[in-house]
């Protein structure tokens, strides 16, 4: 498995030109590709959603979400309605888009485009956001990969759609952004058993936790799936949504705190207009 950065690297943090966002060094090196992993800083939402909640599916004030998303779009250099988000359903479905849609958001978990000026997003709050680019072909993608979607094959679906759109796998760079990391991700033994039933080699992604629990390494599992899909240019940002309360939203942290809802982090990528 060939990683461009190891799990000890947190990624570069940019703060000029809009809300702060983390970046993958591998993606940042690509010509005409813009990207950012935006967390919870730099927006207008309040309370549980303070303050850059990008999730239209949350119970936050819709005007605040719209302003937050407009700020992210501006930072990416695109029009507000060109910041595209799916109705994410933990599926293995990828869709190719060439324009902003009207009406309800498509139900899928990966977006692919060849159109400049469209910013593709993955909204997360513990699941792994994965951004992809083949800069030479001008093909980009964003995928929402929780354990369920990753296990179902959403990352492979995103790669297949990229190849359909003209990308070449040997040129694709993937970056796995902020997500819940292994020390924070306790699961039951039945969770591990399901993964071992898929492949006994998946034991590598579990280690003992507290009180008989197991700890699951979601970003390493995602990288493993990408490697088996014949991708070897993989960047992993060492950012834990659960433990970094100041910078990132976390669904699990909100549940543990007894909160009724949570904000969404936004990973975004576009081809420069």
NORFEN-V188678 format. One record per pair of residues at least 4 apart in sequence whose ideal C-beta (glycine too) atoms are under 6 Angstrom apart, sorted by the first residue. I is the first residue (numbers start at 1). GAP is how many residues later the second one is. Records with the same first field share a line. If there is no record, write none. Layout:
I = GAP ; GAP
This chain:
1 = 226
2 = 230
3 = 231
4 = 22 ; 229 ; 231
5 = 4 ; 230
7 = 229 ; 231
8 = 230
9 = 229
10 = 228 ; 229
11 = 11 ; 12 ; 13 ; 226
12 = 11
13 = 9
14 = 7 ; 9
15 = 5
17 = 58
18 = 53 ; 56 ; 57
19 = 19 ; 23 ; 33 ; 52
20 = 21 ; 22
21 = 15 ; 16 ; 17
22 = 15
23 = 5
24 = 151 ; 211
26 = 147 ; 209
27 = 8 ; 146 ; 148
30 = 103 ; 105
31 = 104
32 = 239 ; 240
33 = 100 ; 102
34 = 42 ; 236 ; 238
35 = 96 ; 234
36 = 232
37 = 140 ; 141 ; 230
38 = 34 ; 228
39 = 208 ; 209 ; 226
40 = 12 ; 209 ; 223
41 = 11
42 = 10
43 = 8 ; 9 ; 25
44 = 20 ; 23
45 = 4 ; 5 ; 6 ; 8 ; 15 ; 19
46 = 4
48 = 211 ; 213
49 = 4 ; 11 ; 214
52 = 16
53 = 5 ; 7 ; 15 ; 210
54 = 14 ; 15 ; 69 ; 210 ; 212
55 = 68 ; 209
56 = 9
58 = 203
59 = 202
60 = 4 ; 5
69 = 14
70 = 10
72 = 194
73 = 5 ; 7 ; 10
76 = 43 ; 192 ; 194
78 = 4 ; 39 ; 41 ; 192
81 = 19
82 = 18 ; 35 ; 36 ; 37
83 = 36
84 = 36
85 = 36 ; 38
86 = 19 ; 20 ; 22
87 = 18 ; 20
88 = 21 ; 56
89 = 18
90 = 56 ; 58 ; 59
91 = 18
92 = 60 ; 61 ; 62 ; 65
93 = 15
94 = 16 ; 63 ; 64 ; 67
95 = 11 ; 13
96 = 16 ; 65 ; 69
97 = 14 ; 16
98 = 17
109 = 35 ; 40 ; 45
110 = 33 ; 44 ; 47 ; 48
111 = 9 ; 31
112 = 29 ; 49 ; 50 ; 53
113 = 5
114 = 24 ; 25 ; 51
116 = 155 ; 157
117 = 156
119 = 149 ; 151
120 = 22 ; 149
121 = 21 ; 145 ; 147
122 = 7 ; 20 ; 21 ; 22 ; 145
123 = 141 ; 143
124 = 5 ; 141
125 = 124 ; 125 ; 126 ; 137 ; 139
126 = 54 ; 115 ; 124 ; 125 ; 126
127 = 17 ; 19
128 = 17 ; 48 ; 51 ; 90 ; 91 ; 94
129 = 48 ; 138
130 = 13 ; 15 ; 44 ; 46
131 = 11 ; 44 ; 136 ; 138
132 = 9 ; 40 ; 42
133 = 7 ; 40
134 = 5 ; 33 ; 37 ; 38
136 = 35
137 = 29 ; 30
138 = 133
139 = 23 ; 26 ; 27 ; 28
140 = 129 ; 131
141 = 17 ; 21
142 = 127
143 = 11 ; 12 ; 15
145 = 4 ; 5 ; 9 ; 10 ; 77
147 = 4
149 = 5
150 = 72 ; 75
153 = 4
155 = 70 ; 71
156 = 73
159 = 70
162 = 5
163 = 4
167 = 5
169 = 61
172 = 59
173 = 60
174 = 52 ; 57 ; 60
175 = 60
176 = 43 ; 46 ; 60
177 = 60 ; 90
178 = 61 ; 63 ; 70
179 = 39 ; 40 ; 62
180 = 4 ; 5 ; 61 ; 62
181 = 59
182 = 33 ; 35
184 = 56 ; 58 ; 59
185 = 30 ; 31
186 = 23 ; 27 ; 29
187 = 4 ; 27 ; 29
192 = 14 ; 22
195 = 7
196 = 4 ; 6
205 = 12 ; 15 ; 16
206 = 8 ; 10
207 = 8
209 = 4 ; 5 ; 6
219 = 17
223 = 11
226 = 5 ; 8
240 = 4
241 = 7 ; 9
242 = 8 ; 10 ; 11
244 = 4
248 = 17
249 = 13 ; 14 ; 16
251 = 11
254 = 5 ; 8
